[in-house]
Amino acid sequence: MNQGLTLASKGDVAIDVVRFFWLVTSRHLSEWIRLPLLAAGVTFVVHEGLGWLRTRFGEQPEADPSVQESDSPVR
């Protein structure tokens, strides 16, 4: 296993997200940089949130009736 690989914990990721939004919403960046970064961040959060909602509350997809299972082995 890679000994030099360090994974971030969920707390570290949350702190990084807060830092990102603080940087984007602060007035230290010019508007032409700040607004696209803010839009990308909000889009990512909405996309991930909707994906989580789909997996959490979505129905299980039904088996496709056009696919037929056969008992013969496949090579």
Backbone as a printed PyTorch tensor [residue, N CA C, xyz], in Angstrom:
tensor([[[  0.8420,  -1.1770,   0.0000],
         [  0.0000,   0.0000,   0.0000],
         [  0.8870,   1.2400,   0.0000]],

        [[  0.3860,   2.3280,  -0.5570],
         [  1.1470,   3.5730,  -0.5950],
         [  1.2360,   4.1640,   0.8040]],

        [[  2.4310,   4.2980,   1.3160],
         [  2.6130,   4.8640,   2.6430],
         [  2.5470,   6.3870,   2.6170]],

        [[  2.7670,   6.9980,   1.4810],
         [  2.7440,   8.4480,   1.3770],
         [  1.3570,   9.0190,   1.1270]],

        [[  0.3530,   8.1600,   0.9890],
         [ -0.9970,   8.5980,   0.6790],
         [ -1.7670,   8.8610,   1.9580]],

        [[ -2.2890,  10.0630,   2.1030],
         [ -3.0800,  10.4280,   3.2790],
         [ -4.4600,  10.8490,   2.8050]],

        [[ -5.4870,  10.2290,   3.3690],
         [ -6.8460,  10.5550,   3.0030],
         [ -7.3970,  11.5900,   3.9730]],

        [[ -8.2200,  12.4840,   3.4690],
         [ -8.8220,  13.5050,   4.3230],
         [-10.0350,  12.9230,   5.0410]],

        [[-10.2180,  13.3280,   6.2650],
         [-11.3990,  12.9000,   6.9970],
         [-12.5890,  13.7570,   6.5840]],

        [[-13.7850,  13.3620,   7.0130],
         [-14.9740,  14.1370,   6.6670],
         [-14.9090,  15.5330,   7.2810]],

        [[-14.2990,  15.6500,   8.4560],
         [-14.1500,  16.9650,   9.0900],
         [-13.2470,  17.8770,   8.2860]],

        [[-12.1740,  17.3230,   7.7300],
         [-11.2750,  18.1220,   6.9050],
         [-11.9670,  18.6110,   5.6380]],

        [[-12.7750,  17.7610,   5.0570],
         [-13.4920,  18.1510,   3.8450],
         [-14.4860,  19.2580,   4.1690]],

        [[-15.1870,  19.1430,   5.2860],
         [-16.1530,  20.1770,   5.6750],
         [-15.4540,  21.5150,   5.9050]],

        [[-14.3070,  21.4910,   6.5560],
         [-13.5560,  22.7300,   6.7950],
         [-13.1090,  23.3350,   5.4680]],

        [[-12.6710,  22.5040,   4.5260],
         [-12.2510,  23.0100,   3.2190],
         [-13.4200,  23.6230,   2.4470]],

        [[-14.5960,  23.0330,   2.5540],
         [-15.7720,  23.5850,   1.8870],
         [-16.1170,  24.9500,   2.4830]],

        [[-16.0490,  25.0630,   3.8000],
         [-16.3310,  26.3440,   4.4550],
         [-15.2940,  27.3820,   4.0420]],

        [[-14.0370,  26.9930,   3.9830],
         [-12.9910,  27.9230,   3.5440],
         [-13.2260,  28.3910,   2.1060]],

        [[-13.6350,  27.4590,   1.2360],
         [-13.9020,  27.8140,  -0.1600],
         [-15.0000,  28.8530,  -0.2420]],

        [[-16.1210,  28.6040,   0.4530],
         [-17.2270,  29.5510,   0.3790],
         [-16.8910,  30.8660,   1.0650]],

        [[-16.0700,  30.8410,   2.0980],
         [-15.6540,  32.0980,   2.7140],
         [-14.7980,  32.8960,   1.7440]],

        [[-13.8810,  32.2210,   1.0570],
         [-13.0290,  32.9060,   0.0870],
         [-13.8560,  33.5000,  -1.0400]],

        [[-14.8260,  32.7280,  -1.5200],
         [-15.6240,  33.1900,  -2.6540],
         [-16.5530,  34.3310,  -2.2510]],

        [[-17.0960,  34.2900,  -1.0440],
         [-18.0360,  35.3340,  -0.6400],
         [-17.3490,  36.5610,  -0.0590]],

        [[-16.0810,  36.4610,   0.2680],
         [-15.3850,  37.6390,   0.7910],
         [-15.0830,  38.6110,  -0.3440]],

        [[-14.7390,  39.7970,  -0.0120],
         [-14.4990,  40.8430,  -1.0100],
         [-13.0360,  40.9250,  -1.4430]],

        [[-12.2320,  39.9030,  -1.0910],
         [-10.8110,  39.9470,  -1.4430],
         [-10.5680,  39.6290,  -2.9230]],

        [[-11.4860,  38.9020,  -3.5320],
         [-11.3460,  38.5800,  -4.9490],
         [-12.1510,  39.5610,  -5.7830]],

        [[-11.7060,  39.7720,  -6.9970],
         [-12.4890,  40.6380,  -7.8720],
         [-13.7430,  39.8860,  -8.3290]],

        [[-14.7320,  40.6390,  -8.7530],
         [-16.0470,  40.0690,  -9.0410],
         [-16.0220,  39.0780, -10.1960]],

        [[-15.1940,  39.3070, -11.1990],
         [-15.1650,  38.4210, -12.3510],
         [-14.5530,  37.0680, -12.0100]],

        [[-13.8330,  36.9630, -10.9100],
         [-13.3240,  35.6670, -10.4340],
         [-14.2880,  35.0680,  -9.4140]],

        [[-14.8120,  35.9060,  -8.5460],
         [-15.6450,  35.4490,  -7.4350],
         [-16.9510,  34.8230,  -7.8980]],

        [[-17.6470,  35.4510,  -8.8190],
         [-18.9610,  34.9680,  -9.2270],
         [-18.9200,  33.6190,  -9.9480]],

        [[-18.0140,  33.3810, -10.8890],
         [-17.9580,  32.0340, -11.4850],
         [-17.5670,  30.9490, -10.4710]],

        [[-16.6710,  31.2780,  -9.5400],
         [-16.3180,  30.3020,  -8.4990],
         [-17.5080,  29.9990,  -7.6010]],

        [[-18.2470,  31.0180,  -7.2440],
         [-19.4340,  30.8210,  -6.4250],
         [-20.4740,  29.9950,  -7.1750]],

        [[-20.6740,  30.2700,  -8.4410],
         [-21.6330,  29.5070,  -9.2410],
         [-21.2040,  28.0480,  -9.3640]],

        [[-19.9150,  27.7950,  -9.5640],
         [-19.4300,  26.4230,  -9.6620],
         [-19.5980,  25.6880,  -8.3280]],

        [[-19.3140,  26.3580,  -7.2350],
         [-19.4680,  25.7360,  -5.9240],
         [-20.9130,  25.4070,  -5.6050]],

        [[-21.8080,  26.3280,  -5.8970],
         [-23.2320,  26.0960,  -5.6360],
         [-23.7550,  24.9770,  -6.5410]],

        [[-23.3260,  24.9680,  -7.7980],
         [-23.7390,  23.9190,  -8.7160],
         [-23.2830,  22.5520,  -8.2220]],

        [[-22.0570,  22.4690,  -7.7470],
         [-21.5370,  21.2010,  -7.2270],
         [-22.3330,  20.7350,  -6.0140]],

        [[-22.6190,  21.6440,  -5.0950],
         [-23.3720,  21.2820,  -3.8910],
         [-24.7850,  20.8220,  -4.2490]],

        [[-25.4370,  21.5120,  -5.1610],
         [-26.7820,  21.1200,  -5.5790],
         [-26.7500,  19.7690,  -6.2870]],

        [[-25.7720,  19.5560,  -7.1470],
         [-25.6480,  18.2840,  -7.8670],
         [-25.4440,  17.1240,  -6.8930]],

        [[-24.5480,  17.2900,  -5.9410],
         [-24.2990,  16.2370,  -4.9580],
         [-25.5130,  16.0200,  -4.0620]],

        [[-26.1850,  17.0950,  -3.6950],
         [-27.3770,  16.9710,  -2.8620],
         [-28.4920,  16.2220,  -3.5670]],

        [[-28.7170,  16.5490,  -4.8340],
         [-29.7420,  15.8420,  -5.5910],
         [-29.3740,  14.3770,  -5.7990]],

        [[-28.1090,  14.0990,  -6.0120],
         [-27.6730,  12.7080,  -6.1420],
         [-27.8940,  11.9310,  -4.8560]],

        [[-27.6160,  12.5590,  -3.7360],
         [-27.8510,  11.9090,  -2.4420],
         [-29.3400,  11.6580,  -2.2320]],

        [[-30.1690,  12.6500,  -2.5850],
         [-31.6100,  12.4770,  -2.4340],
         [-32.1350,  11.3510,  -3.3230]],

        [[-31.5940,  11.2450,  -4.5440],
         [-32.0380,  10.1700,  -5.4340],
         [-31.6980,   8.8040,  -4.8600]],

        [[-30.5130,   8.6520,  -4.3060],
         [-30.1410,   7.3570,  -3.7400],
         [-30.8450,   7.1040,  -2.4220]],

        [[-31.1490,   8.1310,  -1.6830],
         [-31.7870,   7.9660,  -0.3690],
         [-33.2660,   7.6730,  -0.4860]],

        [[-33.9800,   8.3930,  -1.3290],
         [-35.4290,   8.2790,  -1.4150],
         [-35.9200,   7.7130,  -2.7390]],

        [[-35.0360,   7.4640,  -3.6660],
         [-35.4580,   6.9670,  -4.9710],
         [-35.8830,   5.5090,  -4.9150]],

        [[-36.7140,   5.1500,  -5.8420],
         [-37.1480,   3.7720,  -5.9360],
         [-36.0650,   2.9440,  -6.6050]],

        [[-36.0630,   1.6760,  -6.2830],
         [-35.1190,   0.7670,  -6.9140],
         [-35.5540,   0.5570,  -8.3640]],

        [[-34.6280,   0.6350,  -9.3020],
         [-35.0150,   0.4290, -10.7050],
         [-35.4580,  -1.0180, -10.9180]],

        [[-36.5200,  -1.1730, -11.6900],
         [-37.0140,  -2.5100, -11.9840],
         [-36.1120,  -3.1670, -13.0120]],

        [[-36.1260,  -4.4810, -13.0050],
         [-35.3200,  -5.2180, -13.9770],
         [-35.8690,  -4.9620, -15.3740]],

        [[-34.9770,  -4.8270, -16.3190],
         [-35.3720,  -4.5760, -17.6990],
         [-35.9830,  -5.8500, -18.2750]],

        [[-37.2580,  -5.8130, -18.6920],
         [-37.8920,  -7.0360, -19.1790],
         [-37.3300,  -7.5210, -20.5110]],

        [[-36.6310,  -6.6670, -21.2530],
         [-36.0870,  -7.0840, -22.5410],
         [-34.8190,  -7.9220, -22.3800]],

        [[-34.2140,  -7.9070, -21.1920],
         [-33.0130,  -8.6990, -20.9510],
         [-33.4410, -10.0690, -20.4650]],

        [[-33.0030, -11.0980, -21.1650],
         [-33.3800, -12.4550, -20.8010],
         [-32.1820, -13.1590, -20.1990]],

        [[-32.4030, -13.7800, -19.0560],
         [-31.3570, -14.5410, -18.3880],
         [-31.3380, -15.9450, -18.9920]],

        [[-30.1850, -16.4780, -19.2640],
         [-30.0780, -17.8540, -19.7450],
         [-29.1870, -18.6260, -18.7870]],

        [[-29.4170, -19.9180, -18.7250],
         [-28.6430, -20.7680, -17.8300],
         [-27.3720, -21.2820, -18.4810]],

        [[-27.1820, -20.9990, -19.7550],
         [-25.9850, -21.4900, -20.4210],
         [-24.7900, -20.6510, -20.0210]],

        [[-23.6320, -21.2860, -19.7960],
         [-22.4400, -20.5290, -19.3890],
         [-21.9220, -19.6620, -20.5420]],

        [[-21.3660, -18.5510, -20.2020],
         [-20.8240, -17.6230, -21.1920],
         [-19.3130, -17.6580, -21.1020]],

        [[-18.6750, -17.7400, -22.2550],
         [-17.2140, -17.7780, -22.2550],
         [-16.6480, -16.4180, -22.4480]]])
